Amino acid sequence: MTGGPITDLVPIAQVHNERRELVDDHWGEVTSVIRLDAERFTADALLSLDSFSHLEVVFHFHRVPPGKVQEGARHPRNNPKWPLAGIFAQRGKNRPNRIGVSRCRLVKTDGLDLHVVGLDAVDGTPVLDIKPYLRQFGPREEVVQPQWVDELMRDYY
């Protein structure tokens, strides 16, 4: 066992955009505003963030019912053409802790608002953390992945 539940995660912001449906594709041009919680933060929490081009956003898949969480293997997107893959070998939303991680382009900061493009989170999504993307945290070696991933991601962004 790895320990008990973590109970101190509190959203720091919320996503606002026109995307209401849980659709898997076409996130590349979606514009969103990530609005920090004004009761906890002031604009200085975003100071100098606008010197970065991209962000990593950690969020909660709040619209996935706990009963839909998957812990074993499944065909990605339930497509039988693709091989069975464990939940940790794919990035589906029905994850055990329902946590998503996405990279998006930062357009601008405005007070407590971050204007971004390409964030794959629907309107109302609770944001758990925001980090500037640093290329030094990317892989230093060639990235290897199965062929089915290229097909799955063809229209994602």
C-alpha positions in Angstrom: 0.0 0.0 0.0 1.2 3.5 -0.8 -0.5 5.4 2.0 -3.8 7.0 2.7 -5.7 9.6 0.7 -4.3 13.0 0.1 -6.8 15.6 1.3 -5.0 18.9 1.0 -5.4 19.5 -2.7 -7.5 22.6 -3.3 -8.1 24.1 -6.7 -6.1 27.3 -7.4 -8.0 28.4 -10.5 -10.8 27.5 -12.9 -10.9 27.1 -16.7 -13.2 29.3 -18.7 -13.9 28.5 -22.4 -16.5 27.6 -24.9 -15.8 23.9 -24.7 -18.6 22.2 -22.8 -18.6 18.7 -24.2 -16.2 15.9 -23.3 -14.9 15.4 -26.9 -11.4 13.9 -27.4 -10.2 15.9 -30.5 -9.6 19.4 -31.9 -8.1 21.1 -28.9 -5.4 23.0 -30.9 -7.3 26.2 -31.4 -9.4 26.2 -28.2 -8.8 29.5 -26.3 -9.3 29.5 -22.6 -8.9 31.7 -19.6 -7.5 30.2 -16.5 -8.7 32.4 -13.7 -6.9 32.3 -10.3 -8.9 32.2 -7.1 -9.1 35.9 -6.1 -9.7 34.9 -2.4 -6.3 33.2 -2.3 -4.1 35.0 -4.8 -3.2 38.4 -6.1 -1.7 39.3 -9.5 1.8 39.0 -8.1 1.4 35.2 -8.1 1.7 35.5 -11.9 4.6 37.9 -11.9 7.1 37.1 -14.7 5.1 34.2 -15.9 4.5 36.1 -19.2 8.2 35.7 -20.0 7.4 32.0 -20.8 5.7 30.9 -24.0 4.1 27.7 -22.7 2.6 26.4 -19.5 2.0 23.0 -17.9 -1.4 22.9 -16.3 -2.4 20.2 -13.8 -6.2 19.8 -13.4 -8.9 17.6 -12.1 -11.2 15.7 -14.5 -14.1 16.8 -12.4 -16.8 15.5 -14.8 -15.6 11.9 -14.7 -17.9 10.1 -12.2 -15.9 8.0 -9.7 -17.7 4.9 -10.9 -16.2 5.4 -14.4 -12.6 5.3 -13.2 -10.6 2.5 -14.7 -7.7 0.8 -13.0 -6.8 -2.0 -15.4 -6.3 -2.3 -19.1 -8.6 -1.2 -21.9 -8.4 -0.4 -25.6 -7.6 3.4 -25.9 -10.7 5.3 -26.6 -12.4 1.9 -26.4 -11.3 1.3 -30.0 -10.8 -2.4 -30.6 -8.4 -1.7 -33.5 -5.9 -0.5 -30.9 -4.2 -3.0 -28.4 -5.1 -3.3 -24.8 -3.1 -0.8 -22.7 -3.1 -0.3 -19.0 -4.5 2.9 -17.7 -1.0 4.2 -16.9 0.0 3.5 -20.6 -2.5 6.0 -21.9 -3.6 9.5 -21.1 -7.4 8.9 -20.8 -9.5 10.9 -18.5 -10.9 8.0 -16.5 -7.7 7.7 -14.4 -7.6 6.5 -10.8 -7.1 10.1 -9.4 -8.8 11.8 -12.3 -5.8 14.2 -12.7 -4.9 15.7 -16.1 -1.7 17.3 -17.2 -1.6 19.5 -20.3 0.8 21.8 -22.1 -0.6 24.9 -23.7 0.6 28.2 -25.2 0.4 31.3 -23.0 -1.0 34.2 -24.9 -1.0 36.8 -22.1 -1.5 37.4 -18.4 -4.1 40.0 -17.3 -4.5 40.4 -13.5 -5.5 37.0 -12.3 -6.3 35.7 -15.7 -4.0 33.6 -17.9 -5.1 33.6 -21.6 -4.0 30.3 -23.2 -4.5 28.3 -26.4 -4.5 24.5 -26.7 -5.5 23.6 -23.2 -7.5 20.4 -23.3 -9.8 21.1 -20.4 -13.5 21.9 -20.6 -15.2 24.9 -19.1 -15.4 24.8 -15.3 -12.4 22.5 -14.9 -10.7 23.0 -11.5 -6.9 23.8 -11.9 -4.6 22.2 -9.3 -1.3 23.8 -10.4 0.3 25.9 -13.1 4.0 25.7 -14.0 6.0 27.4 -16.7 7.2 24.8 -19.3 10.9 24.5 -19.3 12.4 22.7 -22.3 15.1 21.3 -19.9 12.3 19.2 -18.3 11.5 17.6 -21.6 13.1 14.3 -22.7 16.8 14.5 -23.5 16.6 11.3 -25.6 14.5 10.3 -28.5 10.9 9.8 -27.6 9.5 6.3 -28.3 5.8 5.4 -28.4 3.6 2.8 -30.1 2.2 3.4 -33.6 -1.4 3.5 -32.4 -0.6 6.8 -30.5 0.0 8.6 -33.8 -3.4 7.6 -35.0 -5.1 8.5 -31.7 -3.5 11.9 -31.6 -3.9 12.8 -35.3 -6.8 15.2 -34.7 -6.2 15.9 -31.0 -4.5 19.3 -31.5 
